């Protein structure tokens, strides 16, 4: 099954062609938690590799690498979205299905920017941050 | 989700993880995920739903 509809793929190719930095998707596979009933026989790890490898085919500056149980990944499967191959602390745990595939694409586009797309006042506030901050956002595929 | 990612790319002090609630039901239960997106800051559930960028930043920085 195709990852994206034809018109979506065209748009994503355009966005990825504008990446100013190389972006690496580091896919981490390993032991998986039992998902909620209804997930069927989905091989989440294999599907994650398929999704990320498929996205990497849409942009010359986007690459995909797969590792088995790498350090720093508490849950599997997961993908770390890395500007210039650097761990910037951005991760997606679980399979980015449906609407959430857009979040992964958005993360790639942001990672590839030379300048943040945040508002200047947000950047000024962030520059004054004097402690570490861990944000977790729980999502579902719909 | 994208706002959290943008914050992380813009600041080395911020990490941002999306967690697919259906695939990690135990953690989702611990974080009392009944609606999405559920925002958790430093391990503490804070609020549900999308908000504009200034409000998102104000909320995540509130102690």
N, CA and C atoms of all chains as a GROMACS GRO file, in nm:
protein
  615
    1UNK      N    1   0.084  -0.119   0.000
    1UNK     CA    2   0.000   0.000   0.000
    1UNK      C    3   0.088   0.124   0.000
    2UNK      N    4   0.053   0.220  -0.082
    2UNK     CA    5   0.133   0.344  -0.091
    2UNK      C    6   0.124   0.420   0.039
    3UNK      N    7   0.234   0.488   0.071
    3UNK     CA    8   0.241   0.564   0.194
    3UNK      C    9   0.150   0.687   0.189
    4UNK      N   10   0.149   0.750   0.072
    4UNK     CA   11   0.076   0.875   0.054
    4UNK      C   12  -0.003   0.870  -0.076
    5UNK      N   13  -0.110   0.948  -0.082
    5UNK     CA   14  -0.181   0.963  -0.208
    5UNK      C   15  -0.091   1.044  -0.303
    6UNK      N   16  -0.117   1.031  -0.434
    6UNK     CA   17  -0.028   1.093  -0.534
    6UNK      C   18  -0.010   1.242  -0.511
    7UNK      N   19  -0.122   1.312  -0.484
    7UNK     CA   20  -0.112   1.458  -0.465
    7UNK      C   21  -0.036   1.492  -0.336
    8UNK      N   22  -0.053   1.406  -0.234
    8UNK     CA   23   0.021   1.429  -0.110
    8UNK      C   24   0.171   1.407  -0.133
    9UNK      N   25   0.203   1.302  -0.207
    9UNK     CA   26   0.344   1.272  -0.233
    9UNK      C   27   0.412   1.386  -0.308
   10UNK      N   28   0.341   1.443  -0.404
   10UNK     CA   29   0.397   1.556  -0.480
   10UNK      C   30   0.430   1.671  -0.386
   11UNK      N   31   0.338   1.701  -0.294
   11UNK     CA   32   0.359   1.812  -0.201
   11UNK      C   33   0.477   1.781  -0.107
   12UNK      N   34   0.481   1.658  -0.056
   12UNK     CA   35   0.588   1.622   0.037
   12UNK      C   36   0.724   1.628  -0.034
   13UNK      N   37   0.728   1.583  -0.159
   13UNK     CA   38   0.854   1.593  -0.236
   13UNK      C   39   0.898   1.739  -0.248
   14UNK      N   40   0.804   1.828  -0.270
   14UNK     CA   41   0.837   1.971  -0.279
   14UNK      C   42   0.896   2.022  -0.148
   15UNK      N   43   0.831   1.984  -0.037
   15UNK     CA   44   0.881   2.028   0.094
   15UNK      C   45   1.021   1.973   0.120
   16UNK      N   46   1.037   1.845   0.092
   16UNK     CA   47   1.167   1.781   0.119
   16UNK      C   48   1.278   1.836   0.027
   17UNK      N   49   1.242   1.881  -0.093
   17UNK     CA   50   1.340   1.939  -0.184
   17UNK      C   51   1.396   2.069  -0.129
   18UNK      N   52   1.321   2.130  -0.037
   18UNK     CA   53   1.363   2.259   0.020
   18UNK      C   54   1.439   2.243   0.151
   19UNK      N   55   1.469   2.121   0.192
   19UNK     CA   56   1.545   2.102   0.316
   19UNK      C   57   1.682   2.168   0.302
   20UNK      N   58   1.713   2.253   0.399
   20UNK     CA   59   1.842   2.324   0.394
   20UNK      C   60   1.952   2.247   0.464
   21UNK      N   61   1.913   2.156   0.553
   21UNK     CA   62   2.007   2.067   0.620
   21UNK      C   63   1.972   1.922   0.585
   22UNK      N   64   2.073   1.833   0.582
   22UNK     CA   65   2.039   1.691   0.576
   22UNK      C   66   1.964   1.651   0.702
   23UNK      N   67   1.870   1.561   0.689
   23UNK     CA   68   1.794   1.511   0.803
   23UNK      C   69   1.801   1.359   0.803
   24UNK      N   70   1.830   1.304   0.920
   24UNK     CA   71   1.837   1.158   0.932
   24UNK      C   72   1.721   1.108   1.018
   25UNK      N   73   1.656   1.003   0.972
   25UNK     CA   74   1.558   0.932   1.053
   25UNK      C   75   1.627   0.809   1.112
   26UNK      N   76   1.647   0.810   1.242
   26UNK     CA   77   1.706   0.693   1.307
   26UNK      C   78   1.591   0.610   1.364
   27UNK      N   79   1.566   0.498   1.302
   27UNK     CA   80   1.457   0.411   1.345
   27UNK      C   81   1.511   0.309   1.445
   28UNK      N   82   1.447   0.304   1.561
   28UNK     CA   83   1.487   0.210   1.666
   28UNK      C   84   1.383   0.100   1.676
   29UNK      N   85   1.428  -0.022   1.658
   29UNK     CA   86   1.337  -0.135   1.672
   29UNK      C   87   1.383  -0.221   1.789
   30UNK      N   88   1.289  -0.291   1.850
   30UNK     CA   89   1.320  -0.372   1.966
   30UNK      C   90   1.193  -0.433   2.022
   31UNK      N   91   1.199  -0.485   2.145
   31UNK     CA   92   1.081  -0.548   2.205
   31UNK      C   93   0.965  -0.449   2.216
   32UNK      N   94   0.846  -0.495   2.177
   32UNK     CA   95   0.731  -0.404   2.177
   32UNK      C   96   0.632  -0.441   2.285
   33UNK      N   97   0.568  -0.336   2.341
   33UNK     CA   98   0.461  -0.355   2.437
   33UNK      C   99   0.339  -0.411   2.363
   34UNK      N  100   0.256  -0.485   2.433
   34UNK     CA  101   0.133  -0.535   2.370
   34UNK      C  102   0.036  -0.420   2.351
   35UNK      N  103  -0.003  -0.391   2.226
   35UNK     CA  104  -0.093  -0.279   2.204
   35UNK      C  105  -0.236  -0.313   2.244
   36UNK      N  106  -0.320  -0.210   2.241
   36UNK     CA  107  -0.461  -0.231   2.271
   36UNK      C  108  -0.523  -0.327   2.170
   37UNK      N  109  -0.631  -0.394   2.212
   37UNK     CA  110  -0.702  -0.483   2.121
   37UNK      C  111  -0.746  -0.405   1.998
   38UNK      N  112  -0.744  -0.470   1.883
   38UNK     CA  113  -0.785  -0.404   1.759
   38UNK      C  114  -0.668  -0.375   1.668
   39UNK      N  115  -0.546  -0.388   1.721
   39UNK     CA  116  -0.429  -0.362   1.637
   39UNK      C  117  -0.402  -0.476   1.539
   40UNK      N  118  -0.469  -0.589   1.562
   40UNK     CA  119  -0.454  -0.701   1.470
   40UNK      C  120  -0.314  -0.758   1.472
   41UNK      N  121  -0.269  -0.803   1.356
   41UNK     CA  122  -0.139  -0.868   1.347
   41UNK      C  123  -0.033  -0.774   1.290
   42UNK      N  124  -0.048  -0.647   1.315
   42UNK     CA  125   0.046  -0.550   1.259
   42UNK      C  126   0.185  -0.571   1.320
   43UNK      N  127   0.285  -0.578   1.233
   43UNK     CA  128   0.425  -0.581   1.278
   43UNK      C  129   0.470  -0.435   1.284
   44UNK      N  130   0.460  -0.376   1.402
   44UNK     CA  131   0.482  -0.232   1.414
   44UNK      C  132   0.624  -0.193   1.375
   45UNK      N  133   0.722  -0.275   1.414
   45UNK     CA  134   0.861  -0.243   1.381
   45UNK      C  135   0.883  -0.242   1.230
   46UNK      N  136   0.835  -0.346   1.164
   46UNK     CA  137   0.853  -0.355   1.018
   46UNK      C  138   0.780  -0.242   0.948
   47UNK      N  139   0.663  -0.208   1.000
   47UNK     CA  140   0.584  -0.100   0.939
   47UNK      C  141   0.654   0.034   0.959
   48UNK      N  142   0.715   0.053   1.075
   48UNK     CA  143   0.790   0.177   1.101
   48UNK      C  144   0.905   0.192   1.002
   49UNK      N  145   0.977   0.082   0.978
   49UNK     CA  146   1.087   0.085   0.881
   49UNK      C  147   1.033   0.120   0.742
   50UNK      N  148   0.920   0.060   0.707
   50UNK     CA  149   0.861   0.086   0.575
   50UNK      C  150   0.822   0.233   0.560
   51UNK      N  151   0.761   0.290   0.665
   51UNK     CA  152   0.718   0.430   0.660
   51UNK      C  153   0.838   0.522   0.646
   52UNK      N  154   0.940   0.500   0.730
   52UNK     CA  155   1.055   0.592   0.729
   52UNK      C  156   1.140   0.576   0.602
   53UNK      N  157   1.160   0.452   0.559
   53UNK     CA  158   1.235   0.429   0.435
   53UNK      C  159   1.158   0.489   0.318
   54UNK      N  160   1.026   0.478   0.322
   54UNK     CA  161   0.943   0.534   0.215
   54UNK      C  162   0.953   0.686   0.210
   55UNK      N  163   0.953   0.750   0.326
   55UNK     CA  164   0.968   0.896   0.329
   55UNK      C  165   1.106   0.937   0.276
   56UNK      N  166   1.209   0.858   0.315
   56UNK     CA  167   1.346   0.893   0.274
   56UNK      C  168   1.362   0.889   0.122
   57UNK      N  169   1.277   0.812   0.055
   57UNK     CA  170   1.283   0.807  -0.092
   57UNK      C  171   1.230   0.935  -0.156
   58UNK      N  172   1.166   1.018  -0.075
   58UNK     CA  173   1.101   1.138  -0.131
   58UNK      C  174   1.189   1.262  -0.124
   59UNK      N  175   1.308   1.250  -0.063
   59UNK     CA  176   1.395   1.366  -0.054
   59UNK      C  177   1.542   1.326  -0.055
   60UNK      N  178   1.621   1.398  -0.136
   60UNK     CA  179   1.763   1.362  -0.148
   60UNK      C  180   1.839   1.388  -0.018
   61UNK      N  181   1.793   1.484   0.061
   61UNK     CA  182   1.865   1.519   0.183
   61UNK      C  183   1.811   1.444   0.305
   62UNK      N  184   1.718   1.353   0.282
   62UNK     CA  185   1.658   1.277   0.391
   62UNK      C  186   1.706   1.132   0.383
   63UNK      N  187   1.759   1.081   0.496
   63UNK     CA  188   1.807   0.943   0.499
   63UNK      C  189   1.740   0.868   0.613
   64UNK      N  190   1.744   0.738   0.603
   64UNK     CA  191   1.684   0.652   0.705
   64UNK      C  192   1.785   0.546   0.745
   65UNK      N  193   1.803   0.530   0.878
   65UNK     CA  194   1.894   0.429   0.930
   65UNK      C  195   1.818   0.351   1.037
   66UNK      N  196   1.840   0.221   1.042
   66UNK     CA  197   1.768   0.136   1.137
   66UNK      C  198   1.868   0.074   1.234
   67UNK      N  199   1.837   0.081   1.364
   67UNK     CA  200   1.921   0.017   1.465
   67UNK      C  201   1.834  -0.068   1.555
   68UNK      N  202   1.893  -0.177   1.604
   68UNK     CA  203   1.825  -0.265   1.696
   68UNK      C  204   1.860  -0.224   1.840
   69UNK      N  205   1.761  -0.185   1.916
   69UNK     CA  206   1.774  -0.146   2.057
   69UNK      C  207   1.889  -0.047   2.082
   70UNK      N  208   1.889   0.065   2.014
   70UNK     CA  209   1.994   0.165   2.042
   70UNK      C  210   1.972   0.230   2.178
   71UNK      N  211   2.078   0.286   2.236
   71UNK     CA  212   2.068   0.356   2.364
   71UNK      C  213   1.977   0.477   2.349
   72UNK      N  214   1.907   0.510   2.460
   72UNK     CA  215   1.828   0.633   2.462
   72UNK      C  216   1.687   0.617   2.411
   73UNK      N  217   1.646   0.496   2.382
   73UNK     CA  218   1.510   0.471   2.333
   73UNK      C  219   1.438   0.381   2.433
   74UNK      N  220   1.346   0.437   2.512
   74UNK     CA  221   1.276   0.356   2.612
   74UNK      C  222   1.165   0.268   2.555
   75UNK      N  223   1.117   0.302   2.435
   75UNK     CA  224   1.005   0.228   2.376
   75UNK      C  225   1.034   0.200   2.229
   76UNK      N  226   0.976   0.090   2.182
   76UNK     CA  227   0.996   0.049   2.042
   76UNK      C  228   0.863   0.014   1.977
   77UNK      N  229   0.850   0.038   1.846
   77UNK     CA  230   0.946   0.108   1.761
   77UNK      C  231   0.940   0.258   1.789
   78UNK      N  232   1.043   0.328   1.745
   78UNK     CA  233   1.048   0.474   1.760
   78UNK      C  234   1.135   0.529   1.650
   79UNK      N  235   1.122   0.658   1.629
   79UNK     CA  236   1.210   0.722   1.531
   79UNK      C  237   1.257   0.855   1.587
   80UNK      N  238   1.386   0.880   1.575
   80UNK     CA  239   1.446   1.006   1.614
   80UNK      C  240   1.471   1.087   1.487
   81UNK      N  241   1.427   1.213   1.487
   81UNK     CA  242   1.437   1.296   1.367
   81UNK      C  243   1.554   1.392   1.389
   82UNK      N  244   1.663   1.372   1.315
   82UNK     CA  245   1.792   1.433   1.347
   82UNK      C  246   1.845   1.528   1.239
   83UNK      N  247   1.850   1.657   1.269
   83UNK     CA  248   1.912   1.751   1.174
   83UNK      C  249   2.062   1.726   1.168
   84UNK      N  250   2.116   1.711   1.051
   84UNK     CA  251   2.259   1.682   1.033
   84UNK      C  252   2.302   1.558   1.112
   85UNK      N  253   2.212   1.466   1.135
   85UNK     CA  254   2.245   1.344   1.209
   85UNK      C  255   2.260   1.363   1.358
   86UNK      N  256   2.229   1.485   1.407
   86UNK     CA  257   2.247   1.517   1.550
   86UNK      C  258   2.119   1.489   1.627
   87UNK      N  259   2.133   1.429   1.747
   87UNK     CA  260   2.016   1.404   1.830
   87UNK      C  261   1.970   1.536   1.891
   88UNK      N  262   1.860   1.589   1.842
   88UNK     CA  263   1.807   1.717   1.890
   88UNK      C  264   1.697   1.697   1.993
   89UNK      N  265   1.677   1.572   2.036
   89UNK     CA  266   1.577   1.545   2.138
   89UNK      C  267   1.436   1.532   2.084
   90UNK      N  268   1.424   1.504   1.956
   90UNK     CA  269   1.292   1.492   1.894
   90UNK      C  270   1.268   1.347   1.853
   91UNK      N  271   1.159   1.291   1.904
   91UNK     CA  272   1.133   1.149   1.881
   91UNK      C  273   0.984   1.124   1.862
   92UNK      N  274   0.954   1.021   1.788
   92UNK     CA  275   0.816   0.972   1.777
   92UNK      C  276   0.817   0.827   1.820
   93UNK      N  277   0.747   0.797   1.928
   93UNK     CA  278   0.740   0.661   1.980
   93UNK      C  279   0.612   0.595   1.931
   94UNK      N  280   0.626   0.486   1.859
   94UNK     CA  281   0.509   0.421   1.800
   94UNK      C  282   0.502   0.456   1.653
   95UNK      N  283   0.403   0.398   1.590
   95UNK     CA  284   0.392   0.413   1.445
   95UNK      C  285   0.311   0.538   1.410
   96UNK      N  286   0.369   0.630   1.332
   96UNK     CA  287   0.295   0.751   1.294
   96UNK      C  288   0.196   0.723   1.182
   97UNK      N  289   0.081   0.677   1.222
   97UNK     CA  290  -0.024   0.642   1.126
   97UNK      C  291  -0.112   0.762   1.096
   98UNK      N  292  -0.180   0.753   0.984
   98UNK     CA  293  -0.287   0.848   0.951
   98UNK      C  294  -0.244   0.991   0.965
   99UNK      N  295  -0.323   1.067   1.040
   99UNK     CA  296  -0.298   1.210   1.056
   99UNK      C  297  -0.160   1.234   1.114
  100UNK      N  298  -0.112   1.143   1.199
  100UNK     CA  299   0.016   1.164   1.265
  100UNK      C  300   0.136   1.150   1.171
  101UNK      N  301   0.114   1.091   1.054
  101UNK     CA  302   0.222   1.091   0.955
  101UNK      C  303   0.258   1.235   0.919
  102UNK      N  304   0.157   1.323   0.924
  102UNK     CA  305   0.180   1.464   0.899
  102UNK      C  306   0.270   1.527   1.004
  103UNK      N  307   0.260   1.479   1.128
  103UNK     CA  308   0.349   1.530   1.235
  103UNK      C  309   0.493   1.493   1.206
  104UNK      N  310   0.513   1.371   1.157
  104UNK     CA  311   0.650   1.327   1.125
  104UNK      C  312   0.705   1.407   1.007
  105UNK      N  313   0.622   1.427   0.907
  105UNK     CA  314   0.665   1.507   0.792
  105UNK      C  315   0.698   1.650   0.837
  106UNK      N  316   0.613   1.705   0.924
  106UNK     CA  317   0.636   1.840   0.975
  106UNK      C  318   0.765   1.849   1.054
  107UNK      N  319   0.794   1.744   1.132
  107UNK     CA  320   0.919   1.742   1.209
  107UNK      C  321   1.039   1.739   1.116
  108UNK      N  322   1.030   1.664   1.008
  108UNK     CA  323   1.140   1.657   0.911
  108UNK      C  324   1.163   1.794   0.847
  109UNK      N  325   1.054   1.859   0.808
  109UNK     CA  326   1.065   1.990   0.744
  109UNK      C  327   1.129   2.090   0.840
  110UNK      N  328   1.084   2.088   0.967
  110UNK     CA  329   1.141   2.180   1.066
  110UNK      C  330   1.289   2.150   1.092
  111UNK      N  331   1.321   2.021   1.099
  111UNK     CA  332   1.461   1.981   1.122
  111UNK      C  333   1.551   2.028   1.009
  112UNK      N  334   1.496   2.038   0.889
  112UNK     CA  335   1.576   2.076   0.772
  112UNK      C  336   1.586   2.225   0.749
  113UNK      N  337   1.522   2.304   0.835
  113UNK     CA  338   1.526   2.450   0.818
  113UNK      C  339   1.657   2.507   0.873
  114UNK      N  340   1.705   2.614   0.808
  114UNK     CA  341   1.820   2.686   0.862
  114UNK      C  342   1.777   2.771   0.980
  115UNK      N  343   1.653   2.822   0.976
  115UNK     CA  344   1.600   2.906   1.084
  115UNK      C  345   1.471   2.845   1.135
  116UNK      N  346   1.449   2.858   1.266
  116UNK     CA  347   1.326   2.807   1.326
  116UNK      C  348   1.205   2.878   1.268
  117UNK      N  349   1.092   2.808   1.261
  117UNK     CA  350   0.969   2.871   1.216
  117UNK      C  351   0.886   2.923   1.334
  118UNK      N  352   0.942   2.917   1.455
  118UNK     CA  353   0.872   2.975   1.570
  118UNK      C  354   0.870   3.127   1.560
  119UNK      N  355   0.775   3.188   1.630
  119UNK     CA  356   0.765   3.334   1.634
  119UNK      C  357   0.889   3.393   1.703
  120UNK      N  358   0.932   3.511   1.664
  120UNK     CA  359   1.049   3.573   1.729
  120UNK      C  360   1.034   3.584   1.881
  121UNK      N  361   0.913   3.619   1.928
  121UNK     CA  362   0.896   3.634   2.073
  121UNK      C  363   0.907   3.498   2.143
  122UNK      N  364   0.866   3.391   2.075
  122UNK     CA  365   0.881   3.257   2.133
  122UNK      C  366   1.030   3.222   2.144
  123UNK      N  367   1.104   3.254   2.040
  123UNK     CA  368   1.249   3.225   2.041
  123UNK      C  369   1.319   3.305   2.151
  124UNK      N  370   1.275   3.429   2.171
  124UNK     CA  371   1.335   3.511   2.276
  124UNK      C  372   1.306   3.451   2.413
  125UNK      N  373   1.185   3.404   2.433
  125UNK     CA  374   1.149   3.341   2.561
  125UNK      C  375   1.229   3.213   2.582
  126UNK      N  376   1.240   3.134   2.477
  126UNK     CA  377   1.316   3.008   2.487
  126UNK      C  378   1.463   3.032   2.517
  127UNK      N  379   1.518   3.139   2.464
  127UNK     CA  380   1.660   3.170   2.484
  127UNK      C  381   1.690   3.194   2.631
  128UNK      N  382   1.587   3.233   2.707
  128UNK     CA  383   1.607   3.262   2.849
  128UNK      C  384   1.579   3.141   2.937
  129UNK      N  385   1.543   3.029   2.876
  129UNK     CA  386   1.512   2.909   2.954
  129UNK      C  387   1.638   2.860   3.027
  130UNK      N  388   1.626   2.846   3.159
  130UNK     CA  389   1.744   2.809   3.238
  130UNK      C  390   1.731   2.671   3.302
  131UNK      N  391   1.641   2.590   3.250
  131UNK     CA  392   1.626   2.453   3.300
  131UNK      C  393   1.587   2.363   3.183
  132UNK      N  394   1.606   2.233   3.204
  132UNK     CA  395   1.567   2.140   3.099
  132UNK      C  396   1.416   2.116   3.105
  133UNK      N  397   1.360   2.085   2.991
  133UNK     CA  398   1.215   2.068   2.981
  133UNK      C  399   1.187   1.946   2.894
  134UNK      N  400   1.111   1.850   2.946
  134UNK     CA  401   1.077   1.729   2.871
  134UNK      C  402   0.927   1.734   2.836
  135UNK      N  403   0.899   1.742   2.707
  135UNK     CA  404   0.760   1.747   2.661
  135UNK      C  405   0.722   1.613   2.600
  136UNK      N  406   0.618   1.552   2.651
  136UNK     CA  407   0.560   1.432   2.592
  136UNK      C  408   0.420   1.465   2.544
  137UNK      N  409   0.390   1.429   2.422
  137UNK     CA  410   0.258   1.456   2.367
  137UNK      C  411   0.197   1.323   2.324
  138UNK      N  412   0.091   1.283   2.394
  138UNK     CA  413   0.024   1.158   2.360
  138UNK      C  414  -0.073   1.184   2.245
  139UNK      N  415  -0.064   1.097   2.146
  139UNK     CA  416  -0.146   1.112   2.025
  139UNK      C  417  -0.209   0.977   1.991
  140UNK      N  418  -0.304   0.982   1.898
  140UNK     CA  419  -0.360   0.858   1.841
  140UNK      C  420  -0.364   0.876   1.690
  141UNK      N  421  -0.379   0.768   1.615
  141UNK     CA  422  -0.368   0.778   1.470
  141UNK      C  423  -0.477   0.859   1.402
  142UNK      N  424  -0.595   0.874   1.463
  142UNK     CA  425  -0.706   0.938   1.393
  142UNK      C  426  -0.693   1.089   1.395
  143UNK      N  427   0.143   1.864   1.817
  143UNK     CA  428   0.269   1.792   1.827
  143UNK      C  429   0.383   1.872   1.767
  144UNK      N  430   0.351   1.935   1.655
  144UNK     CA  431   0.456   2.005   1.582
  144UNK      C  432   0.516   2.120   1.663
  145UNK      N  433   0.432   2.187   1.742
  145UNK     CA  434   0.483   2.296   1.826
  145UNK      C  435   0.588   2.244   1.924
  146UNK      N  436   0.561   2.132   1.986
  146UNK     CA  437   0.657   2.074   2.080
  146UNK      C  438   0.788   2.042   2.007
  147UNK      N  439   0.777   1.987   1.888
  147UNK     CA  440   0.898   1.958   1.809
  147UNK      C  441   0.975   2.086   1.778
  148UNK      N  442   0.902   2.191   1.740
  148UNK     CA  443   0.969   2.317   1.706
  148UNK      C  444   1.044   2.373   1.825
  149UNK      N  445   0.983   2.360   1.944
  149UNK     CA  446   1.051   2.407   2.065
  149UNK      C  447   1.180   2.330   2.087
  150UNK      N  448   1.174   2.201   2.063
  150UNK     CA  449   1.293   2.118   2.086
  150UNK      C  450   1.405   2.152   1.987
  151UNK      N  451   1.368   2.173   1.862
  151UNK     CA  452   1.472   2.209   1.764
  151UNK      C  453   1.532   2.347   1.793
  152UNK      N  454   1.451   2.434   1.855
  152UNK     CA  455   1.497   2.570   1.880
  152UNK      C  456   1.577   2.583   2.009
  153UNK      N  457   1.567   2.484   2.099
  153UNK     CA  458   1.637   2.493   2.227
  153UNK      C  459   1.698   2.359   2.266
  154UNK      N  460   1.826   2.363   2.298
  154UNK     CA  461   1.892   2.239   2.342
  154UNK      C  462   1.840   2.193   2.477
  155UNK      N  463   1.768   2.279   2.548
  155UNK     CA  464   1.715   2.242   2.680
  155UNK      C  465   1.582   2.166   2.672
  156UNK      N  466   1.524   2.162   2.553
  156UNK     CA  467   1.391   2.103   2.539
  156UNK      C  468   1.398   1.972   2.460
  157UNK      N  469   1.333   1.869   2.513
  157UNK     CA  470   1.313   1.747   2.435
  157UNK      C  471   1.164   1.730   2.409
  158UNK      N  472   1.130   1.669   2.297
  158UNK     CA  473   0.989   1.652   2.262
  158UNK      C  474   0.968   1.513   2.203
  159UNK      N  475   0.876   1.440   2.263
  159UNK     CA  476   0.845   1.305   2.217
  159UNK      C  477   0.695   1.291   2.194
  160UNK      N  478   0.658   1.246   2.076
  160UNK     CA  479   0.519   1.206   2.053
  160UNK      C  480   0.509   1.060   2.093
  161UNK      N  481   0.402   1.025   2.162
  161UNK     CA  482   0.384   0.887   2.206
  161UNK      C  483   0.248   0.839   2.158
  162UNK      N  484   0.249   0.734   2.080
  162UNK     CA  485   0.125   0.680   2.025
  162UNK      C  486   0.054   0.602   2.136
  163UNK      N  487  -0.056   0.659   2.184
  163UNK     CA  488  -0.120   0.608   2.305
  163UNK      C  489  -0.168   0.463   2.291
  164UNK      N  490  -0.216   0.425   2.174
  164UNK     CA  491  -0.269   0.289   2.158
  164UNK      C  492  -0.160   0.183   2.164
  165UNK      N  493  -0.038   0.220   2.124
  165UNK     CA  494   0.071   0.123   2.123
  165UNK      C  495   0.138   0.111   2.259
  166UNK      N  496   0.119   0.211   2.343
  166UNK     CA  497   0.180   0.208   2.476
  166UNK      C  498   0.072   0.234   2.581
  167UNK      N  499  -0.023   0.139   2.592
  167UNK     CA  500  -0.141   0.162   2.675
  167UNK      C  501  -0.109   0.175   2.824
  168UNK      N  502  -0.005   0.107   2.870
  168UNK     CA  503   0.028   0.115   3.012
  168UNK      C  504   0.071   0.257   3.050
  169UNK      N  505   0.161   0.311   2.968
  169UNK     CA  506   0.207   0.449   2.992
  169UNK      C  507   0.092   0.547   2.975
  170UNK      N  508   0.009   0.523   2.874
  170UNK     CA  509  -0.105   0.611   2.850
  170UNK      C  510  -0.200   0.611   2.970
  171UNK      N  511  -0.214   0.495   3.032
  171UNK     CA  512  -0.301   0.486   3.150
  171UNK      C  513  -0.238   0.561   3.267
  172UNK      N  514  -0.108   0.544   3.284
  172UNK     CA  515  -0.038   0.616   3.392
  172UNK      C  516  -0.053   0.767   3.377
  173UNK      N  517  -0.054   0.813   3.251
  173UNK     CA  518  -0.063   0.956   3.224
  173UNK      C  519  -0.208   1.000   3.204
  174UNK      N  520  -0.302   0.910   3.237
  174UNK     CA  521  -0.445   0.941   3.234
  174UNK      C  522  -0.487   1.002   3.100
  175UNK      N  523  -0.449   0.932   2.994
  175UNK     CA  524  -0.480   0.982   2.860
  175UNK      C  525  -0.621   0.938   2.823
  176UNK      N  526  -0.715   1.031   2.830
  176UNK     CA  527  -0.852   1.003   2.788
  176UNK      C  528  -0.886   1.081   2.661
  177UNK      N  529  -0.808   1.184   2.633
  177UNK     CA  530  -0.828   1.263   2.511
  177UNK      C  531  -0.690   1.299   2.457
  178UNK      N  532  -0.685   1.328   2.328
  178UNK     CA  533  -0.557   1.363   2.268
  178UNK      C  534  -0.572   1.493   2.189
  179UNK      N  535  -0.464   1.566   2.166
  179UNK     CA  536  -0.334   1.539   2.226
  179UNK      C  537  -0.333   1.571   2.375
  180UNK      N  538  -0.270   1.484   2.453
  180UNK     CA  539  -0.249   1.511   2.596
  180UNK      C  540  -0.105   1.556   2.614
  181UNK      N  541  -0.088   1.671   2.676
  181UNK     CA  542   0.045   1.728   2.692
  181UNK      C  543   0.097   1.697   2.832
  182UNK      N  544   0.215   1.637   2.836
  182UNK     CA  545   0.279   1.601   2.963
  182UNK      C  546   0.412   1.677   2.970
  183UNK      N  547   0.430   1.751   3.079
  183UNK     CA  548   0.553   1.831   3.095
  183UNK      C  549   0.632   1.776   3.213
  184UNK      N  550   0.754   1.737   3.188
  184UNK     CA  551   0.841   1.680   3.292
  184UNK      C  552   0.770   1.569   3.369
  185UNK      N  553   0.699   1.484   3.296
  185UNK     CA  554   0.634   1.369   3.357
  185UNK      C  555   0.500   1.397   3.423
  186UNK      N  556   0.452   1.521   3.418
  186UNK     CA  557   0.325   1.557   3.480
  186UNK      C  558   0.221   1.590   3.373
  187UNK      N  559   0.107   1.519   3.372
  187UNK     CA  560   0.001   1.553   3.276
  187UNK      C  561  -0.046   1.696   3.299
  188UNK      N  562  -0.056   1.775   3.192
  188UNK     CA  563  -0.088   1.917   3.210
  188UNK      C  564  -0.220   1.958   3.146
  189UNK      N  565  -0.241   1.925   3.017
  189UNK     CA  566  -0.369   1.961   2.957
  189UNK      C  567  -0.390   1.878   2.830
  190UNK      N  568  -0.514   1.884   2.780
  190UNK     CA  569  -0.551   1.815   2.656
  190UNK      C  570  -0.585   1.920   2.551
  191UNK      N  571  -0.549   1.892   2.428
  191UNK     CA  572  -0.594   1.975   2.317
  191UNK      C  573  -0.488   2.070   2.266
  192UNK      N  574  -0.509   2.112   2.140
  192UNK     CA  575  -0.415   2.204   2.075
  192UNK      C  576  -0.444   2.347   2.118
  193UNK      N  577  -0.339   2.425   2.136
  193UNK     CA  578  -0.353   2.567   2.169
  193UNK      C  579  -0.255   2.646   2.082
  194UNK      N  580  -0.279   2.776   2.063
  194UNK     CA  581  -0.188   2.858   1.982
  194UNK      C  582  -0.048   2.865   2.044
  195UNK      N  583   0.048   2.899   1.960
  195UNK     CA  584   0.190   2.898   2.002
  195UNK      C  585   0.218   2.979   2.130
  196UNK      N  586   0.173   3.104   2.140
  196UNK     CA  587   0.205   3.178   2.263
  196UNK      C  588   0.149   3.111   2.388
  197UNK      N  589   0.028   3.058   2.377
  197UNK     CA  590  -0.035   2.992   2.492
  197UNK      C  591   0.036   2.860   2.524
  198UNK      N  592   0.076   2.788   2.420
  198UNK     CA  593   0.148   2.662   2.440
  198UNK      C  594   0.277   2.689   2.519
  199UNK      N  595   0.350   2.790   2.475
  199UNK     CA  596   0.476   2.823   2.542
  199UNK      C  597   0.450   2.868   2.685
  200UNK      N  598   0.348   2.951   2.705
  200UNK     CA  599   0.316   2.999   2.840
  200UNK      C  600   0.286   2.882   2.933
  201UNK      N  601   0.209   2.786   2.880
  201UNK     CA  602   0.168   2.673   2.964
  201UNK      C  603   0.285   2.580   2.995
  202UNK      N  604   0.369   2.551   2.897
  202UNK     CA  605   0.479   2.457   2.925
  202UNK      C  606   0.583   2.519   3.017
  203UNK      N  607   0.592   2.652   3.018
  203UNK     CA  608   0.691   2.717   3.104
  203UNK      C  609   0.636   2.749   3.242
  204UNK      N  610   0.503   2.738   3.259
  204UNK     CA  611   0.442   2.765   3.389
  204UNK      C  612   0.487   2.659   3.488
  205UNK      N  613   0.525   2.701   3.607
  205UNK     CA  614   0.572   2.603   3.708
  205UNK      C  615   0.465   2.577   3.811
   0.00000   0.00000   0.00000
